[in-house]
Amino acid sequence: MNVKEKRVKTVVGALLLLWLVLVLILGADDAFSRGPVELPLPILAGFLTPILVFLAAFWTVGPFREFLMSIDLPVMAGIQAWRFAGLGFIALNAYGVLPGLFAWPAGLGDMAIGITAPLVIYALRRRPAFATSVLFWVWNLFGILDLVDAVTLGAISAVLGIGISAEITAFPMGKMPLVLIPAFLVPLFLMLHFASLLQARRLAVAGRVCRWPEPTFRCEPVEA
């Protein structure tokens, strides 16, 4: 890794930390909180803003784009394995904290991605050409759909007051520590899916797949 790549990696790491700290500060101040049956605009802003910044940076900042294109695909898939924690949504529904309209689809979808992530990692390590396969695209697109679906159902539940009772809607997602999910983790997981698909597309177009057999980055024919 040359000096330029190290600098980009350091800047990206610092921005991620700054983003997390900002969400923690705003969350602690209840800046994302809205009562039941209110449109959760602060959460939607916290969800959309980092994604828009990410996409703008990808298309306009060359070094950042190259950094994303060099991240090891199994590493990005491995981070998605944390989404098995979506089981917590179902548990919160059982305890009357979150409505089933939001908790069950979000929880089951996240668990599906989390459970299958190790299989995707294995496939990528065993056969790098898996990165250009239809199955890899389907897995990432399903992961994106699950996250978008969870945010949409959460907003609908909060606005319409659909839940276990008139008081139990998705509005607790605007409070700490749950607000970290829509304002930090969900956008981060979406970025990783986007980066994986963009990298897979470039590899397919180039007819080559790449991996990181330390300490060097190596690309091989797509048939490998």
LINNORRA-V227186 format. One record per residue. N is the residue number from 1. RES is the residue in three letters. SS is DSSP state (~ for helix, > for strand, _ for the rest). PHI is phi in whole degrees, -180 to 180 (999 if undefined). PSI is psi as a letter, one per 40 degrees, with the letter a starting at -180 (999 if undefined). Layout:
N:RES:SS:PHI:PSI
N:RES:SS:PHI:PSI
//
This chain:
1:MET:_:999:h
2:ASN:_:-81:i
3:VAL:~:-62:d
4:LYS:~:-63:d
5:GLU:~:-65:d
6:LYS:~:-64:d
7:ARG:~:-65:d
8:VAL:~:-63:d
9:LYS:~:-62:d
10:THR:~:-65:d
11:VAL:~:-64:d
12:VAL:~:-62:d
13:GLY:~:-62:d
14:ALA:~:-66:d
15:LEU:~:-67:d
16:LEU:~:-64:d
17:LEU:~:-66:d
18:LEU:~:-62:d
19:TRP:~:-60:d
20:LEU:~:-62:d
21:VAL:~:-62:d
22:LEU:~:-62:d
23:VAL:~:-64:d
24:LEU:~:-63:d
25:ILE:~:-67:d
26:LEU:~:-66:d
27:GLY:~:-65:d
28:ALA:~:-64:d
29:ASP:_:-90:e
30:ASP:_:60:f
31:ALA:_:-69:d
32:PHE:_:-93:e
33:SER:_:-77:h
34:ARG:_:-138:i
35:GLY:_:-74:i
36:PRO:_:-59:i
37:VAL:_:65:f
38:GLU:_:-115:i
39:LEU:_:-65:h
40:PRO:_:-80:g
41:LEU:~:-60:d
42:PRO:~:-60:d
43:ILE:~:-67:d
44:LEU:~:-62:d
45:ALA:~:-67:d
46:GLY:~:-66:d
47:PHE:~:-81:d
48:LEU:~:-79:d
49:THR:~:-56:d
50:PRO:~:-64:d
51:ILE:~:-68:d
52:LEU:~:-64:d
53:VAL:~:-63:d
54:PHE:~:-60:d
55:LEU:~:-65:d
56:ALA:~:-63:d
57:ALA:~:-66:d
58:PHE:~:-62:d
59:TRP:~:-82:e
60:THR:~:-116:d
61:VAL:_:-112:h
62:GLY:~:-57:d
63:PRO:~:-59:d
64:PHE:~:-67:d
65:ARG:~:-63:d
66:GLU:~:-67:d
67:PHE:~:-62:d
68:LEU:~:-63:d
69:MET:~:-72:e
70:SER:~:-106:e
71:ILE:_:-68:h
72:ASP:_:-63:h
73:LEU:~:-59:d
74:PRO:~:-61:d
75:VAL:~:-65:d
76:MET:~:-65:d
77:ALA:~:-67:d
78:GLY:~:-64:d
79:ILE:~:-64:d
80:GLN:~:-65:e
81:ALA:~:-62:d
82:TRP:~:-62:e
83:ARG:~:-71:e
84:PHE:~:-60:d
85:ALA:~:-64:e
86:GLY:~:-57:e
87:LEU:~:-56:d
88:GLY:~:-62:d
89:PHE:~:-61:d
90:ILE:~:-66:d
91:ALA:~:-64:d
92:LEU:~:-67:d
93:ASN:~:-67:d
94:ALA:~:-63:d
95:TYR:_:-92:e
96:GLY:_:76:f
97:VAL:_:-94:d
98:LEU:_:-123:i
99:PRO:_:-76:i
100:GLY:~:-64:d
101:LEU:~:-54:d
102:PHE:~:-95:d
103:ALA:~:-65:d
104:TRP:~:-70:d
105:PRO:~:-62:d
106:ALA:~:-65:d
107:GLY:~:-66:d
108:LEU:~:-67:d
109:GLY:~:-64:d
110:ASP:~:-63:d
111:MET:~:-63:d
112:ALA:~:-62:d
113:ILE:~:-68:d
114:GLY:~:-62:d
115:ILE:~:-68:d
116:THR:~:-85:e
117:ALA:~:-56:d
118:PRO:~:-60:d
119:LEU:~:-67:d
120:VAL:~:-66:d
121:ILE:~:-60:d
122:TYR:~:-60:d
123:ALA:~:-63:d
124:LEU:~:-68:d
125:ARG:~:-72:d
126:ARG:~:-76:d
127:ARG:_:-141:g
128:PRO:~:-52:d
129:ALA:~:-65:e
130:PHE:~:-58:d
131:ALA:~:-61:d
132:THR:~:-103:e
133:SER:_:-86:i
134:VAL:~:-64:d
135:LEU:~:-60:d
136:PHE:~:-66:d
137:TRP:~:-65:d
138:VAL:~:-61:d
139:TRP:~:-61:d
140:ASN:~:-69:d
141:LEU:~:-66:d
142:PHE:~:-65:d
143:GLY:~:-62:d
144:ILE:~:-67:d
145:LEU:~:-60:d
146:ASP:~:-61:d
147:LEU:~:-69:d
148:VAL:~:-65:d
149:ASP:~:-63:d
150:ALA:~:-64:d
151:VAL:~:-65:d
152:THR:~:-64:d
153:LEU:~:-67:d
154:GLY:~:-64:d
155:ALA:~:-67:d
156:ILE:~:-63:d
157:SER:~:-62:d
158:ALA:~:-67:d
159:VAL:~:-74:d
160:LEU:~:-87:e
161:GLY:_:70:f
162:ILE:_:-87:h
163:GLY:_:-170:a
164:ILE:_:-68:d
165:SER:_:-149:a
166:ALA:_:-63:d
167:GLU:_:-92:d
168:ILE:_:-96:g
169:THR:_:-124:a
170:ALA:~:-83:e
171:PHE:~:-62:d
172:PRO:~:-61:e
173:MET:~:-66:e
174:GLY:~:-91:e
175:LYS:_:-114:i
176:MET:_:-68:i
177:PRO:_:-91:e
178:LEU:_:-62:d
179:VAL:~:-63:d
180:LEU:~:-62:d
181:ILE:~:-70:d
182:PRO:~:-75:d
183:ALA:~:-95:e
184:PHE:~:-134:d
185:LEU:~:-68:d
186:VAL:~:-62:d
187:PRO:~:-60:d
188:LEU:~:-64:d
189:PHE:~:-63:d
190:LEU:~:-64:d
191:MET:~:-59:d
192:LEU:~:-66:d
193:HIS:~:-65:d
194:PHE:~:-60:d
195:ALA:~:-62:d
196:SER:~:-64:d
197:LEU:~:-70:d
198:LEU:~:-65:d
199:GLN:~:-67:d
200:ALA:~:-62:d
201:ARG:~:-64:d
202:ARG:~:-67:d
203:LEU:~:-66:d
204:ALA:~:-66:d
205:VAL:~:-64:d
206:ALA:~:-77:e
207:GLY:_:72:f
208:ARG:>:-139:i
209:VAL:>:-120:i
210:CYS:>:-124:i
211:ARG:>:-151:i
212:TRP:_:-113:g
213:PRO:_:-80:g
214:GLU:_:-47:i
215:PRO:_:-99:e
216:THR:_:-119:i
217:PHE:_:-94:h
218:ARG:>:-128:h
219:CYS:>:-113:i
220:GLU:>:-133:i
221:PRO:>:-57:i
222:VAL:_:-63:d
223:GLU:_:-76:e
224:ALA:_:-64:999
//
